[in-house]
Amino acid sequence: MMPLAYADLGQPQIIKKIGGNPEMKKHLEDMGFTVGGEVSVVSSIGENLIVKVKESRVAVSEELAKKIMI
């Protein structure tokens, strides 16, 4: 298991765990990040990642990406 921030570009991954406080977990869940869901990193721009999740592309900070374990 490793943080999403370190995933290879374009490789589909399965979310195994979401860390952080309850508010952060809820925020990530609202954006589509759920345990068992598929996610892939589309690109990395500075300290932000563009991530494909549930047929959408969202930008997440590296800090948030480190809370999503794959």
N, C-alpha and C positions, 0 to 999 in steps of 0.2 A: 504494500500500500504506500502511495506517495501523494503529495499535494498536486493538484491540477496545474499549479504554476510551473511545474517541472515536466509536464507532459510533452511528447513530441507533437509537432504541428501536423494537423490533418489526420491523426490517428484516433478513431473512435474509442472512447473509454467508458467504463461503467462506474457510476458514483457509488462508493462503498460506505462513506460516512461524511457527515457535515458537522463541523465543529463550530465553536463560538457560543456566544450568549444566546438566550432565547430570541431576542429581537433580531439578531443577525441571522439566525437559522430561518426565522419567519421571512425576512427580507429575501434571502436566497431562494426559499421555497416559492415565494411570490414571483420570482424571476424565472422559475421553471426548474431549478436544481432540486431534484429529489433523489433519495437513495434508491438505487436500482435503475435510474434513468441513464440514458446515453448522452455523452457530451464529447465535444472535440474542440481543440484549440485551432482557430482559423489563422490568427496572426498575433504577433506580439509587438506592441508599439510602446517603447519606453517601459514604464512600469505598469502598463495596462495590457489586458489580453482581450481579444475579440474571440468569443466562444459561441459555438453553435450548440443550442440546447432546444429540444422540442420544436424543430423546424424554424427557429428564430435565431438571430445573431444578437448577442448582447455584449456590452463592454463591462469588464470587471477589473477592479484593481488587483495588483499582485497580492496585496494583503488579504482580500477576499478569496482569491484563488488558492491561497495557502490553507484556507479553512475547509476546502472541498477536497476530500481524499478519494483517490481512484485506485 
